[in-house]
């Protein structure tokens, strides 16, 4: 069956099954269950879902790095992939030699790559001394910078990018997103993009595919999928994550629960957050910091003990601390919480996704309208005047 002219990629029943070994011999599991998918030419499709959802498996299948157990796929033009740090690079070759090698593997001549070398090097931000040193001496970030830069300058119709960009610094990630947007608009490139950074995913990809345990959950507008994905992870009565096997730190002290004392919070209404903890005896110089993120993954605001003048010299072995808000500053939406607890400057407990909550719409003045549903944010206290 030929690929329709408006499509860049199509899968039909594409699936991948792995078989167990050793004591698990005779068993199997589906890393990706049969999937039908169509991606329009010149578009960007985001792939979202928890770890183990099948996102990377799908990209490896499409990139030819593994073979399907069932079904198939077809795509138009050439595809280039950036799936793992250093993928396609030879560790003993220099950065410059690897650029030529990557070009040759994609059917480009040495002369063509030489003409692009300066632009590739400039985009990657690598000096000559690094370009002429073996890749095996590069840091992970340097490999990603060069790998993406090469991919961006190859003759390719489809660009496949996995979570590998998370290794780069924030400024380089922003540069990569801008580059992919420009390639779509100027060159008609199609992009498949995997990222746990939901803000980046929504910014680049109007449409997304949500996978879970190898199975398609939904396909649709990225903004809608992200909202529902986070609702599932952080419902209004979201359970506190105990952190066993997930949290990091010395373990001398850990958080055990969080709760809004006045019920589900509402914008502009008073409420108090209860934070329960337990430790290995009395703790000294403890600082609790909760980073609140919006439903698109963007950092919104910190809730921090020391930064707000609460710094008890000793905390009992177990107990509760409270954060009171005279008027809830968070506007309507879903929020997730990262926790970090230090004791005498040493991290005792850290959890990247410890809790979530939903804030209902409300206002701050009786005569003012309530804040409507929309993007997450915080209310800033303001005093407006008209000078005579």
C-alpha positions in Angstrom: 0.0 0.0 0.0 1.4 3.4 -1.0 1.7 6.2 1.5 -0.9 9.0 0.9 0.7 12.2 -0.3 -0.3 14.3 2.8 1.4 11.9 5.2 5.0 11.7 6.3 4.6 8.5 8.3 2.1 5.7 8.8 2.1 2.6 11.1 -0.3 -0.3 10.8 -0.6 -2.7 13.7 3.1 -1.9 14.6 4.1 -3.9 17.7 7.1 -5.1 19.6 7.3 -8.2 21.9 10.2 -9.2 24.1 10.8 -12.7 25.5 12.1 -13.4 29.0 15.4 -15.1 29.7 16.8 -17.2 32.5 14.2 -17.8 35.2 11.7 -15.9 33.0 12.2 -18.0 29.9 9.0 -18.8 28.3 7.4 -15.5 29.3 7.0 -12.4 27.2 5.6 -8.9 27.3 4.6 -6.3 24.8 6.7 -3.2 24.9 4.4 -1.8 22.2 1.0 -3.2 21.4 -0.4 -3.0 17.9 -0.5 0.7 16.9 -2.1 2.5 14.0 -0.8 6.0 13.6 -0.7 8.7 10.9 1.6 11.7 11.0 1.0 14.6 8.5 4.0 15.9 6.5 5.6 19.0 8.0 4.0 18.5 11.4 5.3 17.8 14.9 4.0 14.9 16.9 4.7 14.7 20.7 4.9 11.3 22.4 4.0 11.4 26.1 3.5 8.9 28.9 5.3 7.6 32.0 8.6 5.6 31.9 8.0 2.2 30.3 5.1 3.5 28.2 6.6 2.4 24.9 7.7 5.8 23.6 11.3 4.9 23.0 10.4 1.5 21.6 8.2 3.2 19.0 11.0 5.5 18.0 13.5 2.6 17.8 11.2 0.7 15.6 10.7 3.6 13.2 14.4 4.3 13.2 15.2 0.7 12.2 17.2 0.0 15.4 14.9 -2.9 16.3 12.5 -5.0 14.2 8.8 -5.2 14.8 7.1 -8.4 16.1 3.9 -7.5 14.2 2.6 -5.0 11.8 4.7 -2.5 9.8 5.3 1.1 8.9 6.2 3.3 6.0 7.5 6.8 5.7 8.3 9.3 3.0 11.9 10.6 2.4 14.8 10.2 4.7 14.7 9.9 8.5 17.4 10.9 11.0 17.3 10.0 14.7 18.7 11.3 17.9 17.7 8.7 20.5 20.6 8.2 22.9 23.7 10.2 23.8 26.4 9.4 21.2 24.1 7.3 18.9 25.9 6.8 15.6 29.2 8.3 16.8 32.4 6.2 16.8 34.1 6.8 20.2 37.6 6.7 18.8 37.0 9.2 16.0 37.1 13.0 16.5 34.1 15.2 16.5 35.0 16.4 13.0 35.5 12.9 11.7 32.2 11.8 13.2 30.4 14.6 11.3 31.8 13.3 8.0 30.8 9.7 9.1 27.3 10.8 9.9 26.9 12.5 6.6 28.2 9.5 4.7 25.7 7.2 6.5 22.9 9.6 5.3 24.1 9.6 1.7 25.9 13.0 1.8 29.3 13.6 0.3 32.4 14.8 2.2 32.2 18.0 0.2 28.6 18.6 1.3 29.5 18.0 4.9 32.6 20.3 4.7 30.3 23.1 3.5 28.1 22.6 6.6 31.0 22.0 9.0 31.3 25.6 10.2 27.5 25.9 10.8 27.4 22.5 12.6 30.3 23.6 14.9 28.8 27.0 15.6 25.4 25.5 16.5 27.0 23.0 18.8 29.2 25.6 20.4 32.3 23.5 20.2 35.7 25.0 19.8 38.3 23.6 17.3 40.2 21.8 20.1 37.1 19.8 20.9 36.2 19.0 17.3 39.6 17.4 16.8 39.5 15.3 19.9 38.0 11.8 20.2 34.2 11.6 21.0 35.0 9.3 23.9 36.4 12.2 25.8 33.3 14.3 25.4 30.8 14.9 28.2 27.2 13.8 27.7 26.2 17.3 27.0 28.8 17.8 24.4 27.8 14.7 22.6 24.2 15.8 22.5 25.1 19.3 21.3 27.1 17.8 18.4 24.6 15.1 17.7 21.6 17.4 17.4 23.6 19.9 15.4 24.6 17.2 12.9 21.0 16.0 12.7 19.7 19.5 12.1 22.0 20.0 9.1 21.5 16.7 7.3 19.2 16.1 4.3 16.3 14.5 6.2 12.6 14.8 5.9 11.8 13.4 9.3 13.6 14.2 12.6 13.2 11.8 15.5 14.2 13.1 18.9 14.0 11.3 22.2 14.4 12.6 25.8 18.2 12.9 25.0 17.8 16.7 24.8 17.3 16.8 28.6 21.0 16.2 29.0 21.7 19.6 27.5 21.5 22.9 29.3 18.4 25.1 29.3 19.8 27.6 26.7 20.7 24.7 24.3 17.3 23.1 24.7 15.6 26.4 23.8 17.9 26.6 20.7 17.0 23.1 19.7 13.3 23.8 20.0 13.7 27.0 17.9 15.6 25.0 15.3 13.0 22.3 15.0 10.2 24.9 14.6 12.2 26.7 11.9 12.9 23.4 10.1 9.1 22.6 10.0 8.1 26.0 8.8 11.0 26.6 6.3 11.9 23.1 5.1 8.7 21.2 5.7 10.4 18.7 8.0 8.3 16.4 10.2 9.3 16.0 13.8 8.6 13.1 16.3 9.5 14.4 19.8 9.6 12.6 23.1 10.0 14.6 26.3 9.0 14.6 29.9 9.2 18.4 29.7 5.5 18.9 29.0 6.0 22.7 28.5 8.5 22.0 25.7 6.3 19.3 24.2 3.3 21.6 24.1 5.3 24.5 22.6 6.6 22.4 19.7 3.8 19.8 19.1 0.2 20.8 18.4 -0.7 17.1 18.5 0.5 14.3 20.8 0.1 10.6 21.3 -0.3 9.4 24.9 1.1 5.9 25.5 0.9 3.8 28.7 2.3 0.3 29.2 2.8 -0.1 25.5 -0.7 0.8 24.5 -2.3 3.9 23.0 -4.4 5.9 25.5 -5.3 8.8 23.3 -4.3 10.9 20.4 -5.2 14.6 20.1 -4.4 18.2 20.9 -1.3 18.3 23.2 -2.8 20.9 25.6 -5.9 18.6 26.2 -3.8 15.5 26.6 -1.3 17.1 29.0 -4.2 18.4 31.2 -5.8 15.0 31.3 -2.5 13.2 31.8 -1.7 15.3 34.9 -5.3 14.9 36.2 -4.7 11.2 36.2 -1.4 11.5 38.0 -2.6 14.2 40.4 -6.3 14.1 41.0 -8.0 16.5 43.5 -7.5 13.8 46.1 -4.1 12.7 44.8 -2.3 10.3 47.2 0.9 11.4 48.7 3.9 9.4 47.2 5.6 7.8 50.1 8.9 7.8 48.2 10.1 4.3 49.1 12.5 3.3 46.3 11.8 6.6 44.5 13.0 9.4 46.8 16.7 10.1 47.2 18.8 11.5 50.0 20.4 10.4 53.2 17.0 9.3 54.6 17.6 10.9 58.0 14.3 12.7 57.6 11.5 12.3 55.1 8.1 13.7 54.3 5.1 11.4 54.9 2.0 13.4 54.0 0.6 16.6 52.7 -3.0 17.9 53.0 -5.0 21.1 52.6 -6.6 21.6 55.9 -9.6 23.6 54.7 -10.4 21.2 51.9 -9.7 21.6 48.1 -8.0 25.0 47.6 -9.7 27.8 45.8 -8.1 31.0 44.4 -8.3 33.9 46.8 -9.6 31.8 49.7 -7.7 31.1 53.0 -6.2 27.6 53.4 -3.4 25.9 55.2 -1.0 23.2 54.0 -0.1 20.5 56.5 3.3 18.8 55.9 4.0 15.7 58.0 7.5 14.3 58.4 9.4 11.7 60.4 13.1 11.2 61.0 15.8 9.4 62.9 15.6 11.5 66.0 15.7 15.2 66.5 16.9 17.1 63.4 18.9 20.3 63.3 18.8 23.2 60.9 16.2 21.6 58.6 15.0 23.4 55.5 11.9 22.2 53.6 11.4 23.4 50.0 8.4 22.5 47.8 8.7 23.5 44.2 5.2 23.9 42.6 4.9 23.2 38.8 2.0 24.0 36.5 0.3 21.4 34.3 2.7 22.0 31.4 5.7 21.3 33.6 6.8 25.0 34.1 8.1 26.0 37.5 5.5 28.3 39.1 6.7 29.2 42.7 8.6 27.8 45.7 7.3 27.2 49.1 10.4 27.4 51.2 10.9 27.5 55.0 14.1 29.4 55.4 13.4 31.9 52.6 10.3 33.0 54.5 11.9 33.4 57.8 10.9 30.1 59.5 14.2 28.4 60.6 13.8 26.4 63.8 17.1 25.2 65.2 15.7 21.8 66.1 12.8 19.8 64.8 11.4 16.9 66.8 11.9 13.4 65.4 8.5 13.4 63.9 5.8 16.0 63.6 4.0 18.5 61.3 4.7 21.9 59.9 2.1 24.2 58.4 2.1 26.8 55.6 -0.8 29.3 55.9 -2.2 31.4 53.0 -4.6 34.2 53.9 -5.6 34.1 50.2 -4.6 31.2 48.0 -2.3 32.7 45.4 -2.5 29.9 42.8 -5.0 30.4 40.0 -7.3 27.6 38.8 -5.6 24.5 37.4 -3.6 21.4 38.2 -0.2 21.6 40.0 2.5 19.1 40.8 5.0 19.3 43.7 8.7 18.5 44.0 10.1 18.2 47.5 13.6 18.7 48.8 14.5 18.6 52.5 18.0 19.4 53.8 19.5 18.8 57.3 22.5 21.0 58.0 22.9 21.6 54.3 22.9 17.9 53.3 20.0 16.5 51.3 18.0 14.2 53.5 15.0 13.7 51.2 14.3 14.6 47.6 11.3 13.5 45.5 10.7 14.8 42.0 6.9 14.1 41.9 5.7 13.8 45.5 2.2 15.2 45.3 -0.3 17.1 43.3 -3.4 19.3 43.8 -6.1 21.1 42.0 -7.1 24.7 42.6 -10.7 25.8 42.0 -11.5 29.1 40.3 -12.0 32.1 42.7 -11.3 35.8 43.1 -9.7 38.1 45.6 -12.3 40.9 45.8 -16.0 40.5 46.2 -16.7 43.0 43.4 -14.1 41.5 41.0 -14.7 38.5 38.7 -13.2 35.1 39.4 -10.1 34.2 37.5 -11.2 32.0 34.6 -9.8 28.6 33.8 -6.6 28.7 31.7 -2.9 28.4 32.1 -1.5 28.0 35.6 -0.2 31.0 37.4 0.0 32.9 40.7 -1.8 36.1 41.8 0.6 38.9 42.6 -0.6 41.4 45.3 -0.9 44.8 43.6 -1.9 48.2 44.7 -3.3 50.3 41.8 -3.7 54.1 42.2 -4.7 57.1 40.1 -2.6 60.1 41.0 -4.5 63.4 41.0 
